């Protein structure tokens, strides 16, 4: 015989032995499993014989204890307008019912929700709940497990919507504490006592990486309270969800636009004070935009009777925009030459302008009579600025605004707010930069910066202190 034949014969013998083992052991194993199932069913049926689900465990004796723990899978949304929050969680309760203790081969028995209809359960309710429900897809998401000593473990998957009284004085730099209060609806402390299963620090757990769009879940402290009511004292468990608000949305959509509008309103300080229409249009535009931001900010907030931190900031920016318009009113009131048009001067004033140190005026040497419209221009001598002079039919001079050399020079003069050419222009009858505008260019930004430093320092430091107190 060859080696291949030996291997073939060995495989045939091995297969035959397996068939013999399956024929002998298989039915015995199936019988054992079937016997275990029948034994468990008989035990459960015997447990329910004479069981009264309307009476709590240990009725007439000392109060029983219900252990609670919560596992949060997701959280949100959080509504400031309705002052509510919602979350998905696994809500777990555990208690001992000695009437359901048993002897058998299994230490624990896990049953479906049909068994729940046949045994006593705590009448737990959420004191500040709004609109909560049990998930039922594809079947009701709950189960029950019974241990040999009669301890029952009852778990269900819930979506909870509960009220959260918010204090919005520091909005949007606020930290809110949203409670979840639960207890027995009908049993006082003489019958049922609630407690956290693993202590107040470890009985509330959350999904790793739990993320909210507008908040950060900082901490979940828990507490136990006893409330006195007309029917007696009742035990309540309180889970507090500490939510710290993210400021990014409000910085981008409110704070930065408000600051930009205030800065835009300061542009009017560099606009010629004769341009009345331009400065008024700029001021009205910024005021209306600030009013729109203020109204839009209030749409998602409840109609509270106090001002939030965001209201104070918008009000401060609104005040600066209005002050810019009032500043121009003062400039316009004290302006002596307010028309913005070319002004006529007398012969004495023209002579005074000729003798001025700021520029030298040249007259044509070949002119023996006054011309009807002659235009003369000084040369660029000793760095003096060029000006134009016209003679009317009566010989009096018409003076126009000074001419600048180039764009860079004009831009630098604009930033400085003063210059040699403006001093000369004021002497010959053209409006110079208002002293009020010059002061406003420094005063307004300086005051706005100081107020912002005080604002942000007070609210941010107060928010950190509030977070520490909650934690």
VONU-96918 format. One line per field, with one value per residue (C-alpha): residue number from 0; x, y, z; residue in three letters. Coordinates in pm, 1 decimal. Each point is the difference from the previous one (the first is absolute). Layout:
N
nr: NUM|... .
x: X|... .
y: Y|... .
z: Z|... .
rest: ALA|... .
//
This chain:
471
nr: 0|1|2|3|4|5|6|7|8|9|10|11|12|13|14|15|16|17|18|19|20|21|22|23|24|25|26|27|28|29|30|31|32|33|34|35|36|37|38|39|40|41|42|43|44|45|46|47|48|49|50|51|52|53|54|55|56|57|58|59|60|61|62|63|64|65|66|67|68|69|70|71|72|73|74|75|76|77|78|79|80|81|82|83|84|85|86|87|88|89|90|91|92|93|94|95|96|97|98|99|100|101|102|103|104|105|106|107|108|109|110|111|112|113|114|115|116|117|118|119|120|121|122|123|124|125|126|127|128|129|130|131|132|133|134|135|136|137|138|139|140|141|142|143|144|145|146|147|148|149|150|151|152|153|154|155|156|157|158|159|160|161|162|163|164|165|166|167|168|169|170|171|172|173|174|175|176|177|178|179|180|181|182|183|184|185|186|187|188|189|190|191|192|193|194|195|196|197|198|199|200|201|202|203|204|205|206|207|208|209|210|211|212|213|214|215|216|217|218|219|220|221|222|223|224|225|226|227|228|229|230|231|232|233|234|235|236|237|238|239|240|241|242|243|244|245|246|247|248|249|250|251|252|253|254|255|256|257|258|259|260|261|262|263|264|265|266|267|268|269|270|271|272|273|274|275|276|277|278|279|280|281|282|283|284|285|286|287|288|289|290|291|292|293|294|295|296|297|298|299|300|301|302|303|304|305|306|307|308|309|310|311|312|313|314|315|316|317|318|319|320|321|322|323|324|325|326|327|328|329|330|331|332|333|334|335|336|337|338|339|340|341|342|343|344|345|346|347|348|349|350|351|352|353|354|355|356|357|358|359|360|361|362|363|364|365|366|367|368|369|370|371|372|373|374|375|376|377|378|379|380|381|382|383|384|385|386|387|388|389|390|391|392|393|394|395|396|397|398|399|400|401|402|403|404|405|406|407|408|409|410|411|412|413|414|415|416|417|418|419|420|421|422|423|424|425|426|427|428|429|430|431|432|433|434|435|436|437|438|439|440|441|442|443|444|445|446|447|448|449|450|451|452|453|454|455|456|457|458|459|460|461|462|463|464|465|466|467|468|469|470 .
x: 0.0|116.1|14.1|-296.9|-214.1|90.3|-111.3|-328.0|-78.8|85.4|-244.8|-276.2|52.4|3.4|-328.7|-163.2|102.3|-142.2|-333.2|-16.1|79.7|-264.1|-259.7|66.1|78.9|-219.0|-339.4|123.4|115.3|-328.1|-184.8|212.9|-70.6|-367.5|-9.7|171.4|-251.6|-292.5|149.0|39.8|-354.7|-127.5|197.8|-140.9|-352.2|41.3|132.0|-310.9|-236.7|-175.2|206.0|-180.9|153.4|-204.4|200.3|356.4|270.9|8.4|-340.2|-67.7|367.9|290.6|27.8|158.1|286.4|4.9|345.9|28.8|270.4|-11.3|210.4|-30.2|52.7|-79.7|-117.1|-173.9|-149.9|-4.7|-258.6|42.8|-339.7|-194.9|262.0|3.7|261.2|-20.7|222.6|6.6|98.7|-17.5|-199.5|71.3|-174.0|83.4|-181.0|-42.7|-326.6|49.7|-322.7|184.5|307.5|54.5|226.7|128.8|296.5|4.0|123.4|-195.1|-292.7|-54.4|-360.9|-189.2|-230.1|-309.9|118.3|-14.9|-376.1|-15.6|226.4|15.4|204.0|87.4|-226.0|297.3|-75.9|197.2|-100.8|108.4|-67.9|-178.6|-43.8|184.3|-55.9|120.9|158.7|-209.5|182.0|18.5|-135.6|-35.8|358.5|-6.2|92.6|3.0|248.6|-70.3|273.6|-26.7|-20.4|-298.6|186.8|-167.4|187.2|-231.4|137.8|-169.0|108.1|-164.8|-1.0|-48.4|-109.2|19.6|-28.7|316.8|-41.7|273.1|163.4|96.5|158.4|340.5|-126.7|183.2|285.8|-224.1|20.3|-332.9|-89.4|-284.9|-148.9|-173.1|-208.8|-156.6|-174.7|-304.0|-337.1|-202.6|231.4|138.2|325.1|-185.5|-42.0|263.9|337.1|195.1|379.2|278.8|128.3|373.7|-0.6|-65.6|326.4|-8.0|-366.4|-35.1|214.6|11.2|106.2|368.6|28.1|-344.9|-25.4|-254.5|-14.7|-20.6|98.2|264.4|-109.7|242.7|-116.4|-292.6|-21.0|-280.6|-183.2|-270.5|-276.9|-304.9|-298.1|-276.9|-349.4|-352.3|4.7|330.5|369.7|118.3|349.9|124.7|319.6|137.4|245.2|148.9|140.7|245.9|-1.4|254.8|-94.2|232.7|46.4|119.2|-339.7|-68.4|349.4|-36.7|-361.0|-47.6|311.4|227.1|-273.6|-88.2|363.5|36.8|-310.2|137.0|330.4|-185.8|-189.3|337.1|80.2|-216.0|262.4|229.8|-269.1|-11.7|-239.3|-167.0|-111.3|-309.8|-199.5|282.2|57.8|-370.3|-53.9|291.8|-133.2|-357.6|120.1|204.8|-284.6|-251.7|240.9|60.8|-376.7|-40.2|273.2|-161.0|-340.5|142.6|194.3|-322.2|-187.8|145.6|-9.7|-288.0|-159.9|179.8|-30.1|375.7|280.6|251.4|370.1|-66.8|-268.4|246.9|258.7|-247.5|-129.7|355.2|69.4|-334.4|94.6|331.1|-171.8|-253.5|279.6|170.4|-310.3|-30.7|366.9|-65.3|-294.3|244.8|247.4|-270.3|-121.2|344.3|90.4|26.5|15.7|-252.0|-101.4|302.5|0.5|260.1|-7.8|52.8|238.6|39.1|302.1|134.5|-17.9|165.6|279.3|46.4|20.7|262.9|213.9|-36.4|309.6|-162.1|26.9|95.3|-254.7|119.4|-191.0|54.4|250.5|-148.9|-353.8|-97.3|-373.3|-198.3|-90.8|-341.5|126.4|372.7|164.8|340.8|206.4|296.3|313.6|118.0|235.7|163.5|-241.7|-309.4|-328.2|-153.7|-327.0|-223.6|-133.2|-265.4|-88.0|-358.0|-118.7|13.0|359.5|-68.7|162.8|-170.4|196.6|-39.8|131.9|371.7|137.5|195.3|303.5|-82.9|-221.3|248.0|25.6|-377.1|-36.2|260.4|-164.2|-334.3|135.1|168.7|-312.0|203.3|262.1|162.8|-242.5|-298.5|133.1|31.1|-343.1|-157.3|159.7|-138.0|-357.1|-23.1|-110.2|283.3|-30.8|-221.4|171.3|-286.8|70.9|368.1|-74.2|-261.9|253.6|191.8|-271.6|-251.0|242.1|170.0|-324.3|-133.9|317.1|-10.0|-366.6|68.5|284.4|-225.2|-287.5|195.7|202.4|-305.4|-213.6|271.0|139.4|-352.2|-74.9|308.8|-97.9|-354.4|131.2|219.4|-297.0|-208.6|277.4 .
y: 0.0|349.7|297.1|159.4|-307.7|11.7|364.1|-77.4|-288.5|214.4|272.4|-257.8|-140.7|352.1|91.0|-322.1|64.1|354.3|-129.9|-255.5|275.1|231.7|-275.5|-71.3|341.0|227.8|-114.3|1.3|361.4|104.8|-174.0|184.9|340.1|-78.1|-113.8|323.0|213.1|-194.6|22.9|379.6|38.9|-212.9|215.9|325.1|-136.1|-108.0|343.9|168.0|-237.0|212.7|309.7|329.8|271.8|272.2|-34.0|118.2|-240.9|-23.1|161.1|95.2|-11.6|242.5|209.2|-160.9|158.8|74.4|51.7|232.3|61.0|186.7|-34.2|300.7|-80.6|340.8|342.0|291.4|215.2|255.8|275.7|333.4|123.9|-290.6|-66.4|-373.6|-258.5|-354.3|-306.7|-370.0|-234.1|-348.0|27.7|-290.2|-100.7|-281.8|-132.3|-324.4|-195.7|-311.0|-143.6|-54.3|-178.6|-351.4|-305.3|-134.5|-58.8|364.0|291.1|258.6|-14.8|266.6|38.7|204.3|289.2|-222.0|-108.2|361.9|-1.8|-275.1|137.2|307.9|297.0|335.3|288.8|217.7|332.0|306.0|299.0|262.8|-209.6|156.7|-238.6|-330.0|-330.0|-359.4|-122.0|-274.0|-71.0|-284.9|-119.5|182.2|74.6|-145.1|-321.7|-163.1|-231.7|-201.4|-139.5|-301.5|218.1|189.2|311.6|148.0|207.8|208.6|204.2|213.8|241.7|342.2|339.3|251.8|358.7|195.9|360.8|193.4|333.4|213.8|317.3|201.5|305.6|-98.3|-135.3|-99.3|-54.5|-195.9|-340.4|-170.9|-275.6|-210.6|-237.4|-334.3|-76.2|-343.2|-191.4|-204.7|140.5|-170.5|-166.3|212.0|-65.5|-242.4|-237.7|75.0|172.5|95.0|9.2|20.8|-348.8|78.7|320.8|356.7|31.9|-318.4|-75.5|238.1|-94.2|125.8|-116.8|74.6|290.9|136.8|328.7|282.1|268.5|300.1|-135.3|-203.9|-251.3|88.6|-221.1|-209.3|32.9|-181.5|43.2|-156.8|205.5|-62.3|224.9|49.2|-11.5|-32.7|-376.7|-37.6|15.1|-113.5|-90.4|164.5|-51.6|304.8|-22.3|334.8|43.7|292.6|157.2|264.4|198.8|35.7|364.3|-55.9|47.6|326.5|137.2|-51.8|108.3|271.2|130.7|45.6|162.4|241.3|102.3|47.4|221.3|219.8|35.4|84.0|274.0|161.0|40.0|312.4|174.3|4.5|112.8|369.9|174.0|172.5|-346.1|4.9|-251.2|-254.2|6.7|-13.2|-292.7|-186.6|58.5|-105.1|-315.8|-113.5|79.7|-204.0|-292.1|2.7|4.4|-303.8|-190.3|83.5|-129.2|-312.8|-80.2|-20.7|-242.0|-318.6|121.1|0.6|331.4|42.1|319.3|52.7|81.4|-260.9|58.1|5.8|266.9|218.3|-33.7|80.8|293.5|128.6|-23.7|165.1|286.7|55.3|5.2|255.8|202.6|19.2|161.6|239.4|88.9|108.0|207.8|188.4|36.2|133.2|246.7|155.2|7.0|362.0|-89.5|-272.0|19.8|-175.5|226.1|254.8|308.4|363.2|211.3|374.3|195.7|36.7|-375.0|-63.5|236.8|-175.5|-330.2|143.6|102.5|-340.3|-200.9|-322.5|76.8|265.6|128.9|118.7|239.1|26.0|270.0|67.8|65.7|365.7|-61.6|-253.3|-297.4|-155.9|-344.4|-33.6|-295.1|36.5|-262.8|31.8|-188.5|-275.5|223.1|-98.0|-290.4|224.4|-143.7|109.9|192.9|133.8|358.6|137.3|364.7|90.6|293.1|222.8|-91.2|-195.8|-338.7|-339.9|-262.0|-370.9|-292.2|-79.7|-250.0|-297.1|-142.8|-373.1|-270.4|-100.8|355.0|36.3|-329.9|101.2|338.5|-176.7|-229.2|289.2|212.4|317.4|147.9|310.4|11.4|-10.5|288.6|206.5|-105.1|116.9|343.1|48.3|-100.7|-380.0|-228.6|-189.5|-323.3|52.8|-4.6|-219.3|-257.7|0.6|-69.3|-264.2|-196.8|-67.0|15.1|-246.2|-291.1|49.1|-7.3|-295.1|-200.2|72.7|-101.4|-322.8|-90.9|49.2|-190.5|-308.5|-16.7|16.4|-252.2|-253.3|-6.2|-29.0|-289.2|-192.1|49.4|-120.0|-311.7|-83.7|40.6|-240.1|-256.0 .
z: 0.0|-75.3|233.7|-178.4|68.0|370.5|25.0|-174.6|233.4|304.1|-108.0|-53.9|349.1|151.3|-171.1|115.9|361.8|-16.1|-127.5|281.1|260.9|-142.2|3.1|366.7|155.3|-217.4|120.6|357.9|-33.1|-158.4|277.3|258.3|-157.7|-31.6|361.3|113.1|-187.5|141.8|348.1|-31.8|-124.1|288.7|247.0|-137.3|-0.5|358.0|96.4|-129.1|181.0|257.8|-94.3|55.9|-213.5|169.2|323.5|29.5|117.4|379.7|36.7|361.1|92.0|-32.1|-316.2|-303.2|-197.0|-372.7|-154.6|-300.3|-260.7|-331.6|-314.5|-235.4|-368.4|-155.9|110.3|-167.0|-120.0|280.7|-50.6|177.0|-119.2|155.6|269.0|-67.1|-92.4|-134.2|10.9|-86.2|280.3|145.4|322.3|235.1|323.2|238.6|308.1|195.0|-2.0|210.2|-134.6|-331.6|142.6|-136.6|3.4|-327.0|-227.9|-124.8|212.1|-202.7|-234.5|-269.0|-109.2|-255.5|79.8|26.3|342.7|115.5|-19.9|261.9|275.6|221.6|-125.6|161.2|-105.9|-91.9|-168.6|-106.2|208.4|-256.1|-309.6|-296.7|-291.0|47.4|-175.9|-19.3|-323.4|-157.1|-330.4|-85.0|335.0|333.0|106.8|350.4|169.0|343.0|167.3|318.5|226.6|226.1|311.0|-141.1|-118.9|-305.1|-256.4|-219.8|-291.0|-265.3|-272.4|31.7|-164.9|279.3|-43.4|324.4|110.3|76.3|182.2|-153.5|128.0|-306.1|160.2|-141.8|-335.4|-222.9|246.9|236.2|163.5|64.5|244.7|-142.5|259.4|-44.0|308.1|47.1|275.8|92.1|-93.3|272.1|253.0|284.3|185.9|228.0|-296.0|-267.5|20.5|-311.8|-8.8|-257.6|-71.6|-1.0|199.2|-109.3|-194.0|-211.3|-64.9|-296.7|-297.6|-358.1|-341.4|-74.3|-242.8|80.3|-191.5|-7.3|-269.8|231.0|341.7|173.3|263.2|278.4|284.5|126.4|379.9|180.1|329.0|215.0|159.2|214.1|-75.8|251.4|-147.5|136.3|-55.2|183.5|-78.2|-341.9|-114.4|-319.5|-195.0|-184.6|-290.1|-104.4|-349.8|-3.5|-347.9|-98.4|-309.5|-298.9|-105.6|-356.7|-164.5|180.8|-60.2|-373.8|-40.5|264.6|175.0|-301.4|-218.8|281.9|45.2|-376.9|-9.7|276.6|-186.0|-322.1|182.7|84.3|-370.6|8.3|213.4|-304.8|-246.1|-90.6|232.7|-295.9|-126.6|215.7|-204.8|-5.5|374.5|85.1|-239.8|157.2|351.6|-81.1|-176.4|298.2|242.6|-200.0|-31.2|375.4|59.4|-225.9|186.3|332.9|-110.5|-163.4|316.0|200.9|-226.3|155.2|360.1|246.8|82.8|331.9|202.7|36.6|-241.4|-108.9|-57.7|-373.3|49.4|187.7|-275.6|-278.2|203.1|45.6|-375.6|-74.9|232.4|-179.2|-339.7|123.9|158.3|-339.3|-147.9|294.8|-43.8|-356.9|118.8|221.9|-285.4|-230.0|262.6|49.2|-370.2|-127.6|-367.0|-40.4|-365.4|-143.9|-302.0|-120.4|219.0|-100.8|203.8|29.9|-124.2|354.5|59.7|-334.2|87.1|331.5|-182.3|-230.5|298.2|165.1|77.5|-120.7|-369.8|-253.9|-248.5|-340.5|-226.8|-373.1|-91.6|-339.6|127.5|27.9|48.9|199.2|-211.6|-2.5|88.3|39.9|161.3|155.9|172.2|226.2|-69.7|229.2|195.1|328.5|46.2|-0.5|-108.3|-325.8|10.4|-274.5|-9.8|-229.1|-55.4|-62.4|-203.1|304.9|80.0|320.8|34.4|-5.0|194.4|-37.8|204.3|7.3|-244.2|136.6|-162.5|-7.4|150.6|270.0|127.2|8.7|187.2|261.4|48.2|43.2|272.8|179.9|-17.5|-37.2|-226.4|-140.2|-287.8|238.8|206.7|-317.2|-115.3|324.3|-41.2|-348.4|92.7|-49.3|287.6|167.3|198.7|301.8|335.6|126.3|-272.3|85.3|365.9|-86.7|-205.0|320.6|264.5|-151.9|-66.6|335.7|199.7|-202.7|65.9|374.7|28.1|-192.8|233.9|301.5|-164.7|-102.7|319.3|225.7|-188.9|-86.1|353.2|139.7|-237.8|114.2|361.8|-74.0|-172.3|298.8|234.4|-209.2|-19.6 .
rest: UNK|UNK|UNK|UNK|UNK|UNK|UNK|UNK|UNK|UNK|UNK|UNK|UNK|UNK|UNK|UNK|UNK|UNK|UNK|UNK|UNK|UNK|UNK|UNK|UNK|UNK|UNK|UNK|UNK|UNK|UNK|UNK|UNK|UNK|UNK|UNK|UNK|UNK|UNK|UNK|UNK|UNK|UNK|UNK|UNK|UNK|UNK|UNK|UNK|UNK|UNK|UNK|UNK|UNK|UNK|UNK|UNK|UNK|UNK|UNK|UNK|UNK|UNK|UNK|UNK|UNK|UNK|UNK|UNK|UNK|UNK|UNK|UNK|UNK|UNK|UNK|UNK|UNK|UNK|UNK|UNK|UNK|UNK|UNK|UNK|UNK|UNK|UNK|UNK|UNK|UNK|UNK|UNK|UNK|UNK|UNK|UNK|UNK|UNK|UNK|UNK|UNK|UNK|UNK|UNK|UNK|UNK|UNK|UNK|UNK|UNK|UNK|UNK|UNK|UNK|UNK|UNK|UNK|UNK|UNK|UNK|UNK|UNK|UNK|UNK|UNK|UNK|UNK|UNK|UNK|UNK|UNK|UNK|UNK|UNK|UNK|UNK|UNK|UNK|UNK|UNK|UNK|UNK|UNK|UNK|UNK|UNK|UNK|UNK|UNK|UNK|UNK|UNK|UNK|UNK|UNK|UNK|UNK|UNK|UNK|UNK|UNK|UNK|UNK|UNK|UNK|UNK|UNK|UNK|UNK|UNK|UNK|UNK|UNK|UNK|UNK|UNK|UNK|UNK|UNK|UNK|UNK|UNK|UNK|UNK|UNK|UNK|UNK|UNK|UNK|UNK|UNK|UNK|UNK|UNK|UNK|UNK|UNK|UNK|UNK|UNK|UNK|UNK|UNK|UNK|UNK|UNK|UNK|UNK|UNK|UNK|UNK|UNK|UNK|UNK|UNK|UNK|UNK|UNK|UNK|UNK|UNK|UNK|UNK|UNK|UNK|UNK|UNK|UNK|UNK|UNK|UNK|UNK|UNK|UNK|UNK|UNK|UNK|UNK|UNK|UNK|UNK|UNK|UNK|UNK|UNK|UNK|UNK|UNK|UNK|UNK|UNK|UNK|UNK|UNK|UNK|UNK|UNK|UNK|UNK|UNK|UNK|UNK|UNK|UNK|UNK|UNK|UNK|UNK|UNK|UNK|UNK|UNK|UNK|UNK|UNK|UNK|UNK|UNK|UNK|UNK|UNK|UNK|UNK|UNK|UNK|UNK|UNK|UNK|UNK|UNK|UNK|UNK|UNK|UNK|UNK|UNK|UNK|UNK|UNK|UNK|UNK|UNK|UNK|UNK|UNK|UNK|UNK|UNK|UNK|UNK|UNK|UNK|UNK|UNK|UNK|UNK|UNK|UNK|UNK|UNK|UNK|UNK|UNK|UNK|UNK|UNK|UNK|UNK|UNK|UNK|UNK|UNK|UNK|UNK|UNK|UNK|UNK|UNK|UNK|UNK|UNK|UNK|UNK|UNK|UNK|UNK|UNK|UNK|UNK|UNK|UNK|UNK|UNK|UNK|UNK|UNK|UNK|UNK|UNK|UNK|UNK|UNK|UNK|UNK|UNK|UNK|UNK|UNK|UNK|UNK|UNK|UNK|UNK|UNK|UNK|UNK|UNK|UNK|UNK|UNK|UNK|UNK|UNK|UNK|UNK|UNK|UNK|UNK|UNK|UNK|UNK|UNK|UNK|UNK|UNK|UNK|UNK|UNK|UNK|UNK|UNK|UNK|UNK|UNK|UNK|UNK|UNK|UNK|UNK|UNK|UNK|UNK|UNK|UNK|UNK|UNK|UNK|UNK|UNK|UNK|UNK|UNK|UNK|UNK|UNK|UNK|UNK|UNK|UNK|UNK|UNK|UNK|UNK|UNK|UNK|UNK|UNK|UNK|UNK|UNK|UNK|UNK|UNK|UNK|UNK|UNK|UNK|UNK|UNK|UNK|UNK|UNK|UNK|UNK|UNK|UNK|UNK|UNK|UNK|UNK|UNK|UNK|UNK|UNK|UNK|UNK|UNK|UNK|UNK|UNK .
//
